[in-house]
Amino acid sequence: MPRSYYDILGVPRTASLDEIKKRYRELARQYHPDVNRDKPAAGKMFSEITTAYKALSNPEERAAYDADMALRESRARMAASRAANATPPSASASGPRPQRHAPSSSAPRGAPGGTPPRGPGLPPNADTARLLAEAQAAFVRGKFVEARALCEQVLRRDRRSALAYEVLGDVYRMQNRADDAINMYTMSLQFNPRNTTVMQRLERMSRASTPAQKVFFDNRYPGTGAASGGPAGSRSEAATPDKRPLGLLIAGVLGYGLTFLLLLYVALIDKGRPLRDAPTFLAPISSWSWTLITVMGLAGLVLGFTMAATMAIRRMDDELVLPGARSSGGFLPLGLILIVVSILSFYAAALLYAIIGFLQESLTPSMLRVFGAVVIVVLLLTVIYTPGPTQVFLFGGNVVFLAFLIGWVLGDFFRPDNF
């Protein structure tokens, strides 16, 4: 039987709200990842403490939790009592076996021997499964508000739904609400401890307690060696965490510097010959040159690779290929839709993302940085490419954005494993 919230906080069940708050503050100071050298273990413990505190500090949630715990303990006592009172087979020779009466059909729901209580208004399992399927589909489509509402509806009917907590964790993770995501993943693992996917996501979020913006200025990384408080390993193992920020800094300087040099090449050296004799379908970009097209593609590729490898943006799997998209047949993730639309118009794709993201609370800093970087490159090319600035402004984003995505995929292979 998993530890109760009271056991996690180390308080009795009769503890007052003030006692719970005081104990939470003590444990938070002790296990906060920022002050604990064993960040993965401390992060997991801290998430459990926070989840327990949120449940016990809310009177309604605490009452529901106490009732659920009392019911489970009652069932455990009944099972133990039945096992103790069971007559062994050898006793049948010395006397008649005691009759075990079947539970009466008139027994109230939840009474000993009767049907376990469903709770007020709890629907059949089929309805709960339907709501969960709709929540997963909404998440894959990028409709985070709808997915969250459906999960909350499921949890009002069944507070032990591991899948509902998992989907909520995915929603909060996409919204950069790390603490809420960790809490939901922790709850999901309490009811389904064998879910390796949730374990991996929780471990990754616990390890990534240092924001990406502070990577260049903080050498404290989880791992082996003195920097992490673990046992000293080989010299290379101990040196790797210390050298990582410097490596990321060098990669950033080289990547952004190369992007700048590519743009400078078009501005000062070679603009190329416009595509005057291009086919009719290329008329909107007839003033472009092959030099310009090559520079746009390389600039987008290098920029996407650099931002992904230096953790300026999150992994593409977390932004454009949403978890569950591969298993939810018939639904296209928002990222795939954006890619298709951007082939026709980058600005239409950006506007579509902004509208859907605003309505569904799914705007993420990573995607905003992606669109912002592409717009900056396009504006610079618009200024420096004099043969056709209007065409560059209108359609240059299409090329830069698609090349950026390719660089993003490549950059994800070179990200530090802990992020």
C-alpha positions as CSV (number, residue, x, y, z in Angstrom):
1,M,0.0,0.0,0.0
2,P,1.6,3.3,-1.0
3,R,2.5,5.9,1.6
4,S,-0.3,8.3,2.5
5,Y,0.0,12.0,2.3
6,Y,0.2,12.2,6.1
7,D,3.1,9.8,6.0
8,I,4.9,11.8,3.3
9,L,4.6,15.0,5.4
10,G,5.2,13.2,8.7
11,V,2.1,14.5,10.4
12,P,-0.8,12.7,12.2
13,R,-4.2,12.6,10.6
14,T,-5.6,14.9,13.2
15,A,-3.0,17.6,12.3
16,S,-4.4,21.1,11.9
17,L,-3.9,23.3,8.9
18,D,-1.3,25.3,10.7
19,E,0.7,22.2,11.6
20,I,0.5,21.0,8.0
21,K,1.8,24.3,6.7
22,K,4.6,24.4,9.2
23,R,5.7,20.9,8.3
24,Y,5.5,21.6,4.6
25,R,7.8,24.7,4.9
26,E,10.3,22.6,6.9
27,L,10.4,19.8,4.3
28,A,10.4,22.2,1.4
29,R,13.6,23.9,2.7
30,Q,15.2,20.5,3.2
31,Y,14.3,18.9,-0.2
32,H,14.1,21.8,-2.6
33,P,16.2,20.9,-5.7
34,D,18.0,24.3,-5.6
35,V,19.6,23.6,-2.2
36,N,19.9,19.8,-2.4
37,R,22.9,18.2,-4.1
38,D,21.1,15.1,-5.2
39,K,18.8,16.9,-7.6
40,P,16.9,13.9,-9.2
41,A,16.0,12.3,-5.8
42,A,15.3,15.7,-4.2
43,G,13.1,16.8,-7.1
44,K,11.0,13.6,-6.8
45,M,10.7,13.9,-3.1
46,F,9.9,17.6,-3.4
47,S,7.1,16.9,-5.9
48,E,5.6,14.3,-3.5
49,I,5.7,16.7,-0.6
50,T,4.1,19.5,-2.7
51,T,1.4,17.1,-3.9
52,A,0.6,16.0,-0.4
53,Y,0.5,19.6,0.9
54,K,-1.8,20.8,-1.9
55,A,-4.3,17.9,-1.1
56,L,-4.2,18.3,2.7
57,S,-4.3,22.1,2.7
58,N,-7.6,22.1,0.8
59,P,-10.5,21.2,3.1
60,E,-12.6,19.6,0.3
61,E,-9.7,17.6,-1.2
62,R,-8.6,16.5,2.3
63,A,-12.1,15.3,3.1
64,A,-12.3,13.4,-0.1
65,Y,-8.8,11.9,0.4
66,D,-9.6,10.9,4.0
67,A,-12.8,9.2,2.9
68,D,-11.0,7.3,0.1
69,M,-8.2,6.3,2.5
70,A,-10.8,5.1,5.1
71,L,-12.6,3.1,2.5
72,R,-9.4,1.4,1.3
73,E,-8.4,0.6,4.9
74,S,-11.9,-0.8,5.6
75,R,-11.6,-3.1,2.6
76,A,-8.1,-4.2,3.7
77,R,-9.4,-5.1,7.2
78,M,-12.4,-7.0,5.8
79,A,-10.0,-9.0,3.5
80,A,-7.7,-9.8,6.4
81,S,-10.7,-10.8,8.6
82,R,-12.1,-13.1,5.9
83,A,-8.7,-14.7,5.5
84,A,-8.3,-15.2,9.2
85,N,-11.8,-16.7,9.6
86,A,-11.5,-19.0,6.6
87,T,-11.9,-22.7,7.6
88,P,-9.0,-24.8,6.5
89,P,-9.9,-27.9,4.3
90,S,-8.8,-30.3,7.1
91,A,-11.6,-29.0,9.4
92,S,-14.3,-30.5,7.2
93,A,-13.8,-33.9,8.7
94,S,-14.4,-32.7,12.2
95,G,-17.7,-30.9,11.6
96,P,-19.8,-29.2,9.1
97,R,-18.3,-26.2,7.2
98,P,-19.9,-22.9,8.3
99,Q,-22.1,-21.5,5.6
100,R,-21.0,-18.3,4.0
101,H,-24.2,-16.4,3.0
102,A,-24.2,-14.5,-0.3
103,P,-24.7,-10.8,0.1
104,S,-28.3,-9.8,0.0
105,S,-29.4,-7.9,-3.1
106,S,-30.9,-5.3,-0.8
107,A,-27.5,-4.5,0.8
108,P,-26.7,-0.9,0.4
109,R,-24.0,0.1,-2.0
110,G,-20.7,0.3,-0.2
111,A,-21.9,-1.9,2.7
112,P,-19.8,-4.9,3.7
113,G,-20.5,-7.7,1.2
114,G,-22.3,-5.3,-1.1
115,T,-21.2,-3.6,-4.3
116,P,-18.3,-1.2,-3.9
117,P,-19.5,2.4,-3.9
118,R,-19.3,4.3,-7.2
119,G,-19.7,7.7,-5.7
120,P,-22.4,10.2,-6.6
121,G,-23.1,10.4,-10.3
122,L,-20.2,8.2,-11.3
123,P,-20.8,7.0,-14.9
124,P,-20.1,3.6,-16.2
125,N,-16.6,2.7,-17.2
126,A,-17.4,3.1,-20.8
127,D,-18.3,6.8,-20.3
128,T,-15.1,7.5,-18.4
129,A,-13.1,5.8,-21.1
130,R,-14.9,8.0,-23.7
131,L,-14.0,11.1,-21.8
132,L,-10.4,10.1,-21.5
133,A,-10.2,9.4,-25.2
134,E,-11.7,12.8,-26.0
135,A,-9.2,14.4,-23.6
136,Q,-6.3,12.7,-25.4
137,A,-7.6,13.7,-28.8
138,A,-8.0,17.3,-27.6
139,F,-4.4,17.3,-26.3
140,V,-3.1,16.0,-29.6
141,R,-4.9,18.7,-31.5
142,G,-3.4,21.3,-29.2
143,K,-6.8,22.1,-27.5
144,F,-5.3,22.3,-24.0
145,V,-8.3,24.0,-22.4
146,E,-10.7,21.3,-23.6
147,A,-8.3,18.5,-22.7
148,R,-7.9,20.0,-19.2
149,A,-11.6,20.4,-18.7
150,L,-12.3,16.8,-19.8
151,C,-9.6,15.4,-17.4
152,E,-11.0,17.4,-14.5
153,Q,-14.5,16.0,-15.4
154,V,-13.0,12.5,-15.2
155,L,-11.3,13.1,-11.9
156,R,-14.6,14.4,-10.4
157,R,-16.0,11.0,-11.2
158,D,-12.9,8.9,-10.5
159,R,-10.1,10.4,-8.5
160,R,-7.9,7.4,-9.1
161,S,-7.7,7.8,-12.9
162,A,-3.9,7.6,-13.7
163,L,-4.5,8.4,-17.3
164,A,-6.4,11.6,-16.5
165,Y,-3.5,12.8,-14.3
166,E,-1.0,11.9,-17.1
167,V,-2.9,14.0,-19.7
168,L,-3.1,16.9,-17.2
169,G,0.7,16.6,-16.7
170,D,1.2,16.7,-20.4
171,V,-0.9,19.8,-20.7
172,Y,0.9,21.6,-17.9
173,R,4.2,20.6,-19.3
174,M,3.3,22.1,-22.7
175,Q,2.2,25.3,-20.9
176,N,5.6,25.5,-19.1
177,R,3.9,25.0,-15.7
178,A,6.6,22.7,-14.4
179,D,5.5,22.4,-10.8
180,D,1.9,21.5,-11.8
181,A,3.1,19.0,-14.4
182,I,5.4,17.3,-11.8
183,N,2.5,17.1,-9.4
184,M,0.2,15.5,-12.0
185,Y,2.8,13.0,-13.1
186,T,3.4,12.1,-9.5
187,M,-0.3,11.5,-8.9
188,S,-0.4,9.3,-12.1
189,L,2.5,7.2,-10.8
190,Q,0.8,6.7,-7.5
191,F,-2.1,4.9,-9.2
192,N,-0.1,3.3,-12.0
193,P,3.5,2.9,-10.8
194,R,4.5,0.9,-13.9
195,N,4.0,3.6,-16.4
196,T,7.6,4.0,-17.7
197,T,6.6,6.9,-20.0
198,V,5.4,9.0,-17.1
199,M,8.5,8.0,-15.1
200,Q,10.8,9.3,-18.0
201,R,8.9,12.6,-18.2
202,L,9.0,13.1,-14.5
203,E,12.7,12.3,-14.4
204,R,13.4,14.7,-17.2
205,M,11.5,17.5,-15.6
206,S,13.1,16.9,-12.2
207,R,16.6,17.0,-13.8
208,A,15.8,20.2,-15.7
209,S,15.4,22.2,-12.6
210,T,17.9,24.8,-13.9
211,P,16.3,27.0,-16.5
212,A,17.8,26.9,-20.0
213,Q,18.6,30.7,-19.7
214,K,20.9,30.0,-16.8
215,V,22.8,27.1,-18.4
216,F,25.8,29.3,-19.4
217,F,26.2,30.6,-15.9
218,D,25.7,27.6,-13.7
219,N,28.0,24.6,-13.5
220,R,25.9,22.6,-11.1
221,Y,24.6,19.7,-13.2
222,P,23.3,16.3,-12.0
223,G,25.6,13.5,-12.7
224,T,28.7,11.9,-11.3
225,G,31.7,13.6,-9.7
226,A,32.2,16.3,-7.2
227,A,29.8,18.7,-8.9
228,S,26.8,16.5,-8.2
229,G,27.8,15.3,-4.8
230,G,28.1,11.8,-6.1
231,P,31.1,9.5,-5.9
232,A,34.1,10.7,-7.8
233,G,34.4,8.8,-11.1
234,S,37.0,9.0,-13.8
235,R,38.6,12.3,-14.7
236,S,36.6,12.6,-18.0
237,E,33.3,11.9,-16.2
238,A,33.9,14.5,-13.6
239,A,35.0,17.1,-16.1
240,T,32.1,16.7,-18.5
241,P,29.5,18.6,-16.4
242,D,31.9,21.5,-15.8
243,K,32.8,21.8,-19.5
244,R,29.2,21.6,-20.7
245,P,28.3,25.3,-20.2
246,L,31.4,26.4,-22.0
247,G,30.6,24.0,-24.9
248,L,27.1,25.4,-25.2
249,L,28.5,29.0,-25.1
250,I,31.0,28.2,-27.9
251,A,28.3,26.4,-29.9
252,G,26.0,29.4,-29.5
253,V,28.7,31.9,-30.6
254,L,29.6,29.8,-33.6
255,G,26.0,29.1,-34.7
256,Y,24.7,32.7,-34.4
257,G,28.0,34.0,-35.8
258,L,27.7,31.8,-38.9
259,T,24.1,32.9,-39.4
260,F,25.2,36.5,-39.3
261,L,28.1,35.8,-41.8
262,L,25.6,34.2,-44.2
263,L,23.4,37.3,-44.2
264,L,26.5,39.5,-44.5
265,Y,27.5,37.6,-47.6
266,V,24.3,38.5,-49.4
267,A,24.5,42.1,-48.2
268,L,28.1,42.8,-49.3
269,I,29.4,40.2,-51.7
270,D,27.0,38.3,-53.9
271,K,23.3,38.8,-54.4
272,G,23.2,36.5,-57.4
273,R,21.1,36.8,-60.6
274,P,17.3,37.1,-60.3
275,L,15.2,34.2,-61.6
276,R,13.8,36.2,-64.5
277,D,13.2,33.1,-66.7
278,A,11.7,31.1,-64.0
279,P,8.5,29.0,-64.6
280,T,5.1,30.7,-64.1
281,F,4.5,29.1,-60.7
282,L,7.7,30.7,-59.4
283,A,6.5,34.2,-60.5
284,P,5.9,35.3,-56.9
285,I,9.7,34.9,-56.3
286,S,11.0,35.9,-59.7
287,S,13.3,38.5,-58.2
288,W,15.1,35.9,-56.0
289,S,18.4,34.4,-56.9
290,W,19.8,31.0,-56.2
291,T,22.3,32.7,-53.9
292,L,19.5,34.2,-51.8
293,I,17.6,30.9,-51.7
294,T,20.7,29.0,-50.6
295,V,21.5,31.6,-47.9
296,M,17.9,31.5,-46.6
297,G,18.0,27.8,-46.3
298,L,21.4,27.7,-44.7
299,A,20.6,30.5,-42.3
300,G,17.4,28.7,-41.2
301,L,19.2,25.4,-40.9
302,V,22.1,26.8,-38.8
303,L,19.7,28.9,-36.6
304,G,17.4,26.0,-35.9
305,F,20.4,23.7,-35.1
306,T,22.0,26.2,-32.8
307,M,18.8,27.1,-30.8
308,A,18.0,23.4,-30.3
309,A,21.5,22.3,-29.4
310,T,22.0,25.2,-27.0
311,M,18.5,24.6,-25.4
312,A,17.2,28.0,-26.4
313,I,14.1,26.1,-27.4
314,R,12.6,22.8,-26.2
315,R,12.7,19.5,-28.0
316,M,10.6,19.3,-31.2
317,D,8.9,16.2,-29.7
318,D,7.6,18.5,-26.9
319,E,6.5,21.3,-29.3
320,L,5.4,19.9,-32.6
321,V,5.1,16.1,-32.2
322,L,2.8,15.9,-29.2
323,P,2.8,12.6,-27.1
324,G,0.0,10.4,-28.2
325,A,-0.2,11.7,-31.7
326,R,1.2,8.5,-33.1
327,S,-1.4,6.3,-31.3
328,S,-4.4,8.5,-31.8
329,G,-5.5,7.5,-35.2
330,G,-7.4,10.1,-37.2
331,F,-6.0,13.2,-35.5
332,L,-3.3,15.5,-36.8
333,P,-1.1,17.3,-34.3
334,L,-1.1,21.1,-34.5
335,G,2.6,21.0,-35.4
336,L,2.0,19.1,-38.6
337,I,-0.8,21.5,-39.6
338,L,1.6,24.4,-39.1
339,I,4.2,22.8,-41.3
340,V,1.7,22.3,-44.1
341,V,0.3,25.8,-43.8
342,S,3.8,27.4,-43.7
343,I,4.6,25.9,-47.2
344,L,2.0,28.3,-48.5
345,S,2.5,31.2,-46.1
346,F,4.7,31.5,-43.1
347,Y,2.7,34.4,-41.7
348,A,-0.6,32.4,-42.0
349,A,1.1,29.6,-40.0
350,A,2.2,32.1,-37.3
351,L,-1.2,33.7,-37.1
352,L,-2.9,30.3,-36.9
353,Y,-0.6,29.3,-34.0
354,A,-1.2,32.6,-32.2
355,I,-5.0,32.3,-32.5
356,I,-5.2,28.7,-31.4
357,G,-2.5,29.1,-28.8
358,F,-4.3,32.1,-27.2
359,L,-7.7,30.4,-27.2
360,Q,-6.4,27.1,-25.9
361,E,-3.7,28.5,-23.5
362,S,-1.1,26.6,-25.5
363,L,1.4,29.4,-26.4
364,T,4.9,28.3,-25.4
365,P,8.0,30.4,-25.1
366,S,9.9,28.0,-27.4
367,M,7.5,28.4,-30.3
368,L,7.4,32.2,-29.8
369,R,11.2,32.2,-30.0
370,V,11.1,30.1,-33.2
371,F,8.7,32.4,-35.0
372,G,10.6,35.5,-33.7
373,A,13.9,34.2,-35.0
374,V,12.5,33.5,-38.4
375,V,10.9,36.9,-38.6
376,I,14.2,38.6,-37.6
377,V,16.1,36.7,-40.4
378,V,13.4,37.6,-43.0
379,L,13.4,41.3,-42.0
380,L,17.2,41.5,-42.3
381,L,17.1,39.9,-45.7
382,T,14.3,42.3,-46.7
383,V,16.6,45.2,-45.9
384,I,19.8,43.9,-47.5
385,Y,18.3,42.2,-50.7
386,T,17.6,45.2,-52.9
387,P,16.6,43.4,-56.1
388,G,13.2,42.3,-54.5
389,P,12.6,43.2,-50.9
390,T,8.9,42.8,-51.1
391,Q,9.0,39.3,-52.4
392,V,11.6,38.4,-49.7
393,F,9.3,39.8,-47.0
394,L,6.2,38.0,-48.2
395,F,7.6,34.6,-49.0
396,G,11.1,34.4,-47.4
397,G,9.6,33.1,-44.2
398,N,8.4,29.9,-45.9
399,V,12.0,28.9,-46.8
400,V,13.6,30.0,-43.6
401,F,11.0,28.3,-41.4
402,L,11.1,24.9,-43.1
403,A,14.9,25.0,-43.0
404,F,14.7,25.9,-39.4
405,L,12.6,22.8,-38.6
406,I,15.2,20.6,-40.3
407,G,18.0,22.2,-38.2
408,W,15.8,21.8,-35.1
409,V,15.5,18.0,-35.7
410,L,19.3,17.8,-36.1
411,G,20.0,20.0,-33.1
412,D,17.9,17.8,-30.8
413,F,20.5,15.0,-31.3
414,F,23.2,17.1,-29.7
415,R,21.3,18.4,-26.7
416,P,22.6,17.4,-23.2
417,D,20.8,14.3,-22.1
418,N,19.5,15.9,-18.9
419,F,17.2,18.3,-20.8
